[in-house]
């Protein structure tokens, strides 16, 4: 519709960025409207097939600009599309278009953005890089906050195989990325990437699937692997008492990373547990409900996905390898993080793994930062631009 402002050009107002224009054309022409993705996705069942959404898109319409923030960007649509399309890429470009037109975030997203800003602050960020370090353990934000002891043990286990392993505690800024704040994301992530490359870092070991994905897509000059692949190469085995049957929930950030998925399953079976897969797993895994900031604007859609996973689990304990998934799903059905299981399998299966909640999580991150600095005494420590030896 016309904005109503005197002199406004309604055609110019409808012009969209080149990237979005190309994605709309691709989806509009390539989508068969077959319904395969709608069958799997509550967002698409609410708003239509990707092709229908592409055809109806109007950048001056409030609904067109806001509805895509109810998509979790989990890419399940891409996994099931018979035409091999990736509608999530179009939905992300639509989010970016909204932020280009109005850079003010939705009020409901302020909490997420504050959390991200905290992770990038001088107080919480830490680069602990031993002399000659070319590989770093990137902890992410949620895991060290909710599970500081498990995070430190994970570092120690990997350090035995990689003696010069460094540690970086900082936010990857996927929150801004997914909320369409592309200019901000590129500026902050590029600063971090440049710092690591300039210090001689070549490889990132990511504990968080979301951090993995950001480095995989934007970390030029850096290779990236999950901590669970590294751990699976060196983990021992033991036999748990009884017939322990669990389910594995694959985070959507690693939907297409079969090596990471296989590594987690090796960690589980080496401890003597048996796996009964969820109906949605691997490439077709379901979002836990936390993806894309959907819960902020559409809690009913976010809750729907979590409930589907609970129904598939049928009372079995779920192990996942995303702290966000673990925290979200544990409110619906018994769920633990794989690092809980690796550090103390019996306590984990009994529901006794120690997991912290806010605001203690912030204190945990500060204490863990101090522990990492102490563990690397006399090595180079960078703290957001300041270097001390």
Secondary structure per residue as TSV (DSSP state, phi and psi in degrees):
chain	resnum	aa	ss	phi	psi
A	1	X	-	360.0	155.2
A	2	X	-	-68.6	140.9
A	3	X	-	-67.9	-20.1
A	4	X	-	88.3	-5.9
A	5	X	-	-78.4	138.7
A	6	X	T	-61.7	129.1
A	7	X	T	84.8	-3.8
A	8	X	-	-70.1	139.0
A	9	X	-	-95.6	107.2
A	10	X	H	-64.7	-26.5
A	11	X	H	-75.4	-40.4
A	12	X	H	-63.9	-35.6
A	13	X	H	-64.5	-25.6
A	14	X	T	-91.9	-1.8
A	15	X	-	-70.5	136.5
A	16	X	-	-121.3	166.3
A	17	X	-	-60.4	156.8
A	18	X	H	-62.3	-39.6
A	19	X	H	-63.5	-43.2
A	20	X	H	-68.9	-41.3
A	21	X	H	-58.1	-41.4
A	22	X	H	-67.6	-40.8
A	23	X	H	-67.1	-40.1
A	24	X	H	-62.0	-44.6
A	25	X	H	-61.7	-44.4
A	26	X	H	-61.2	-45.6
A	27	X	H	-73.7	-40.7
A	28	X	H	-61.1	-42.1
A	29	X	H	-82.7	-30.4
A	30	X	H	-93.8	-22.9
A	31	X	-	-72.7	127.9
A	32	X	-	-87.5	-1.3
A	33	X	-	54.6	35.4
A	34	X	-	-77.9	-21.1
A	35	X	-	89.3	3.4
A	36	X	H	-61.2	-40.9
A	37	X	H	-76.3	-35.7
A	38	X	H	-62.5	-34.3
A	39	X	H	-61.1	-31.4
A	40	X	H	-95.9	-18.6
A	41	X	-	-122.2	122.5
A	42	X	H	-66.9	-34.1
A	43	X	H	-61.8	-46.1
A	44	X	H	-71.4	-31.3
A	45	X	H	-65.4	-28.7
A	46	X	H	-79.1	-38.3
A	47	X	H	-113.8	-11.6
A	48	X	-	115.8	175.7
A	49	X	-	-68.8	159.3
A	50	X	H	-55.4	-37.9
A	51	X	H	-64.0	-40.7
A	52	X	H	-66.2	-38.9
A	53	X	H	-66.1	-41.2
A	54	X	H	-62.3	-44.1
A	55	X	H	-65.7	-33.7
A	56	X	H	-89.8	-5.9
A	57	X	-	-61.9	129.4
A	58	X	-	-137.0	109.5
A	59	X	T	-66.8	-8.2
A	60	X	T	-104.1	5.6
A	61	X	S	-97.8	127.7
A	62	X	H	-58.3	-39.2
A	63	X	H	-65.0	-42.9
A	64	X	H	-60.9	-36.8
A	65	X	H	-77.2	-27.0
A	66	X	H	-102.9	-28.9
A	67	X	H	-61.5	-32.0
A	68	X	G	-68.3	-13.7
A	69	X	G	-78.9	0.0
A	70	X	G	-97.0	-2.0
A	71	X	S	-89.0	133.2
A	72	X	-	-79.4	-4.8
A	73	X	-	58.7	29.5
A	74	X	-	-79.2	-16.0
A	75	X	-	72.8	18.4
A	76	X	H	-63.5	-33.1
A	77	X	H	-59.4	-39.2
A	78	X	H	-68.6	-35.8
A	79	X	H	-67.5	-30.6
A	80	X	H	-103.9	-5.8
A	81	X	-	-68.9	120.4
A	82	X	T	-67.9	-19.5
A	83	X	T	-92.9	2.9
A	84	X	-	62.4	32.8
A	85	X	-	-87.3	161.5
A	86	X	-	-126.7	83.2
A	87	X	H	-60.5	-25.8
A	88	X	H	-60.1	-31.4
A	89	X	H	-64.8	-39.2
A	90	X	H	-66.1	-42.5
A	91	X	H	-65.1	-36.1
A	92	X	H	-65.6	-41.6
A	93	X	H	-65.0	-32.8
A	94	X	H	-67.0	-36.5
A	95	X	H	-64.0	-43.2
A	96	X	H	-63.7	-36.3
A	97	X	H	-63.7	-40.4
A	98	X	H	-62.5	-42.9
A	99	X	H	-71.5	-27.7
A	100	X	H	-67.3	-36.9
A	101	X	H	-79.6	-32.8
A	102	X	-	-147.5	96.7
A	103	X	-	-69.6	-5.3
A	104	X	S	-72.6	126.4
A	105	X	-	-70.6	157.6
A	106	X	-	-60.4	140.1
A	107	X	G	-54.2	-33.2
A	108	X	G	-67.4	-16.8
A	109	X	G	-94.0	-2.0
A	110	X	H	-62.3	-36.0
A	111	X	H	-63.8	-43.4
A	112	X	H	-62.6	-42.4
A	113	X	H	-69.2	-33.2
A	114	X	H	-66.6	-39.4
A	115	X	H	-61.6	-43.5
A	116	X	H	-63.3	-44.4
A	117	X	H	-61.8	-37.8
A	118	X	H	-62.2	-43.0
A	119	X	H	-63.9	-23.3
A	120	X	H	-95.3	-2.9
A	121	X	S	-73.7	158.7
A	122	X	T	-60.1	-32.4
A	123	X	T	-66.6	-39.4
A	124	X	T	-101.3	-27.7
A	125	X	-	-76.8	143.8
A	126	X	E	-153.7	133.6
A	127	X	E	-116.1	108.3
A	128	X	E	-108.1	100.9
A	129	X	E	-120.0	103.7
A	130	X	-	-59.7	156.3
A	131	X	T	-57.3	128.9
A	132	X	T	80.1	8.3
A	133	X	-	-66.0	129.2
A	134	X	-	-123.2	0.9
A	135	X	E	-134.7	131.9
A	136	X	E	-126.9	147.6
A	137	X	E	-91.2	112.2
A	138	X	E	-94.5	108.4
A	139	X	-	-76.1	-25.2
A	140	X	-	76.0	-171.9
A	141	X	S	-104.0	-46.7
A	142	X	H	-72.2	-40.6
A	143	X	H	-63.1	-49.6
A	144	X	H	-66.7	-23.6
A	145	X	H	-77.5	-45.2
A	146	X	H	-83.8	-27.9
A	147	X	-	-139.4	65.1
A	148	X	H	-64.2	-40.5
A	149	X	H	-67.9	-42.3
A	150	X	H	-64.2	-37.3
A	151	X	H	-64.0	-41.9
A	152	X	H	-67.2	-40.0
A	153	X	H	-64.3	-37.9
A	154	X	H	-61.2	-43.1
A	155	X	H	-60.6	-45.7
A	156	X	H	-62.9	-40.7
A	157	X	H	-62.3	-42.4
A	158	X	H	-74.6	-31.9
A	159	X	H	-64.0	-30.0
A	160	X	H	-63.7	-30.5
A	161	X	H	-90.6	-25.7
A	162	X	-	-128.8	83.8
A	163	X	T	-56.2	-33.6
A	164	X	T	-92.1	22.5
A	165	X	-	-64.0	128.5
A	166	X	E	-96.8	175.1
A	167	X	E	-134.4	135.1
A	168	X	E	-124.4	124.3
A	169	X	E	-111.3	106.7
A	170	X	-	-164.5	161.3
A	171	X	-	-85.1	137.6
A	172	X	-	-78.3	-10.2
A	173	X	-	69.3	28.0
A	174	X	H	-66.4	-24.4
A	175	X	H	-59.7	-51.6
A	176	X	H	-63.4	-39.4
A	177	X	H	-55.9	-50.4
A	178	X	H	-74.1	-24.4
A	179	X	T	-85.1	5.6
A	180	X	T	85.3	8.3
A	181	X	-	-86.1	64.2
A	182	X	H	-65.8	-39.6
A	183	X	H	-62.7	-45.8
A	184	X	H	-63.9	-46.5
A	185	X	H	-58.7	-48.5
A	186	X	H	-61.3	-40.2
A	187	X	H	-65.1	-46.8
A	188	X	H	-73.3	-44.9
A	189	X	H	-65.7	-40.6
A	190	X	H	-64.6	-36.3
A	191	X	H	-62.2	-42.8
A	192	X	H	-67.4	-45.3
A	193	X	H	-61.0	-45.4
A	194	X	H	-61.9	-40.7
A	195	X	H	-61.0	-45.9
A	196	X	H	-65.4	-46.3
A	197	X	H	-63.4	-40.9
A	198	X	H	-67.1	-22.9
A	199	X	T	-90.2	4.1
A	200	X	T	93.0	7.8
A	201	X	-	-75.4	134.6
A	202	X	-	-120.8	-20.4
A	203	X	E	-136.9	135.7
A	204	X	E	-110.2	129.9
A	205	X	E	-107.4	110.0
A	206	X	E	-100.5	131.8
A	207	X	S	-86.0	-28.2
A	208	X	S	-99.8	128.8
A	209	X	H	-58.0	-34.8
A	210	X	H	-68.9	-41.5
A	211	X	H	-62.5	-42.4
A	212	X	H	-54.7	-47.6
A	213	X	H	-65.4	-38.6
A	214	X	H	-64.9	-42.7
A	215	X	H	-70.5	-34.2
A	216	X	H	-65.0	-38.0
A	217	X	H	-90.4	-31.5
A	218	X	H	-124.5	-3.2
A	219	X	-	-86.0	62.2
A	220	X	T	-53.3	131.7
A	221	X	T	85.4	0.0
A	222	X	-	-126.8	132.1
A	223	X	E	-90.4	157.6
A	224	X	E	-140.6	142.2
A	225	X	E	-142.8	155.7
A	226	X	E	-81.7	153.0
A	227	X	H	-61.6	-27.0
A	228	X	H	-76.0	-29.1
A	229	X	H	-68.9	-41.4
A	230	X	H	-64.1	-44.6
A	231	X	H	-64.5	-40.1
A	232	X	H	-64.5	-25.5
A	233	X	H	-72.2	-22.9
A	234	X	H	-125.6	-2.2
A	235	X	-	-72.5	146.3
A	236	X	-	-86.1	-164.7
A	237	X	-	-138.8	157.9
A	238	X	-	-155.4	171.7
A	239	X	-	-115.0	120.2
A	240	X	-	-80.1	148.2
A	241	X	S	-69.9	142.4
A	242	X	S	79.4	-176.8
A	243	X	-	-101.0	88.3
A	244	X	-	-87.3	115.1
A	245	X	E	-115.6	125.6
A	246	X	E	-130.5	169.6
A	247	X	E	-117.0	149.9
A	248	X	E	-112.0	127.8
A	249	X	E	-102.3	120.1
A	250	X	-	-86.7	123.8
A	251	X	-	-63.8	144.5
A	252	X	G	-67.5	-21.5
A	253	X	G	-63.9	-22.6
A	254	X	G	-115.2	27.1
A	255	X	T	-52.6	-40.5
A	256	X	T	-104.6	14.6
A	257	X	-	-105.6	84.0
A	258	X	H	-64.9	-32.0
A	259	X	H	-65.3	-40.5
A	260	X	H	-66.8	-42.1
A	261	X	H	-61.5	-42.8
A	262	X	H	-67.4	-36.9
A	263	X	H	-63.0	-42.4
A	264	X	H	-63.0	-40.9
A	265	X	H	-67.1	-33.0
A	266	X	H	-66.5	-38.7
A	267	X	H	-62.0	-37.4
A	268	X	H	-70.5	-50.2
A	269	X	H	-71.1	-28.5
A	270	X	H	-66.8	-23.0
A	271	X	T	-85.5	0.0
A	272	X	T	95.8	4.8
A	273	X	-	-90.4	157.3
A	274	X	E	-106.7	146.8
A	275	X	E	-111.3	129.0
A	276	X	-	-114.3	112.2
A	277	X	-	-67.8	146.1
A	278	X	-	-69.0	156.8
A	279	X	S	-61.4	-37.5
A	280	X	S	-103.1	107.3
A	281	X	-	-150.3	170.2
A	282	X	G	58.9	-131.3
A	283	X	G	-61.3	-27.9
A	284	X	G	-103.3	24.3
A	285	X	-	-63.1	153.9
A	286	X	-	-94.9	149.7
A	287	X	-	-67.6	143.2
A	288	X	-	-74.4	-15.2
A	289	X	S	115.1	-10.7
A	290	X	-	-95.3	-11.9
A	291	X	G	-65.0	142.0
A	292	X	G	68.0	10.8
A	293	X	G	69.9	20.5
A	294	X	H	-62.0	-38.1
A	295	X	H	-57.6	-28.7
A	296	X	H	-65.1	-37.6
A	297	X	H	-105.1	-27.6
A	298	X	-	-140.5	73.7
A	299	X	H	-60.7	-25.5
A	300	X	H	-69.6	-38.4
A	301	X	H	-68.2	-44.2
A	302	X	H	-59.9	-42.6
A	303	X	H	-66.7	-31.9
A	304	X	H	-61.0	-44.6
A	305	X	H	-65.7	-42.1
A	306	X	H	-62.5	-39.0
A	307	X	H	-67.1	-34.8
A	308	X	H	-62.5	-41.7
A	309	X	H	-66.1	-40.0
A	310	X	H	-59.8	-42.6
A	311	X	H	-65.8	-37.3
A	312	X	H	-69.8	-32.5
A	313	X	H	-69.3	-31.0
A	314	X	T	52.6	42.7
A	315	X	T	88.0	-12.1
A	316	X	-	-70.1	145.1
A	317	X	E	-66.5	135.5
A	318	X	E	-97.9	136.8
A	319	X	E	-111.5	133.6
A	320	X	E	-133.3	171.2
A	321	X	S	-126.1	33.8
A	322	X	-	-132.2	125.4
A	323	X	H	-64.1	-35.3
A	324	X	H	-64.2	-43.7
A	325	X	H	-62.0	-45.3
A	326	X	H	-60.7	-43.8
A	327	X	H	-68.4	-40.1
A	328	X	H	-70.0	-48.3
A	329	X	H	-72.4	-28.9
A	330	X	T	-65.3	-18.8
A	331	X	T	-76.5	-11.4
A	332	X	T	-112.1	-36.6
A	333	X	S	-156.4	150.8
A	334	X	-	-53.6	118.3
A	335	X	E	-141.2	137.5
A	336	X	E	-132.2	163.2
A	337	X	E	-89.0	149.1
A	338	X	H	-59.8	-30.0
A	339	X	H	-69.4	-29.8
A	340	X	H	-59.6	-46.1
A	341	X	H	-67.0	-42.2
A	342	X	H	-65.9	-39.5
A	343	X	H	-76.2	-37.0
A	344	X	-	-155.4	82.9
A	345	X	H	-61.1	-41.6
A	346	X	H	-66.0	-44.1
A	347	X	H	-63.6	-37.7
A	348	X	H	-64.2	-48.7
A	349	X	H	-67.6	-21.7
A	350	X	T	-89.8	-0.2
A	351	X	T	77.1	24.0
A	352	X	-	-109.5	7.5
A	353	X	-	-62.9	138.2
A	354	X	-	-79.1	119.5
A	355	X	-	-133.4	127.9
A	356	X	-	-95.2	158.0
A	357	X	-	-124.4	160.6
A	358	X	T	-60.3	148.5
A	359	X	T	-87.5	0.9
A	360	X	H	-60.5	-28.9
A	361	X	H	-57.9	-34.0
A	362	X	H	-70.5	-41.4
A	363	X	H	-63.3	-40.1
A	364	X	H	-58.4	-40.5
A	365	X	H	-66.9	-37.6
A	366	X	H	-67.8	-41.7
A	367	X	H	-66.2	-40.8
A	368	X	H	-66.1	-37.5
A	369	X	H	-58.0	-44.4
A	370	X	H	-63.5	-40.4
A	371	X	H	-64.3	-40.7
A	372	X	H	-65.0	-41.5
A	373	X	H	-63.1	-41.7
A	374	X	H	-67.0	-37.8
A	375	X	H	-67.2	-21.9
A	376	X	T	-114.2	40.9
A	377	X	T	-52.8	135.0
A	378	X	T	76.1	6.2
A	379	X	S	-99.4	169.9
A	380	X	E	-70.3	130.3
A	381	X	E	-122.6	120.2
A	382	X	E	-108.0	134.8
A	383	X	E	-129.8	80.3
A	384	X	T	55.5	56.6
A	385	X	T	103.2	-17.5
A	386	X	E	-105.7	128.7
A	387	X	E	-114.9	130.1
A	388	X	E	-129.5	153.4
A	389	X	-	-125.4	360.0
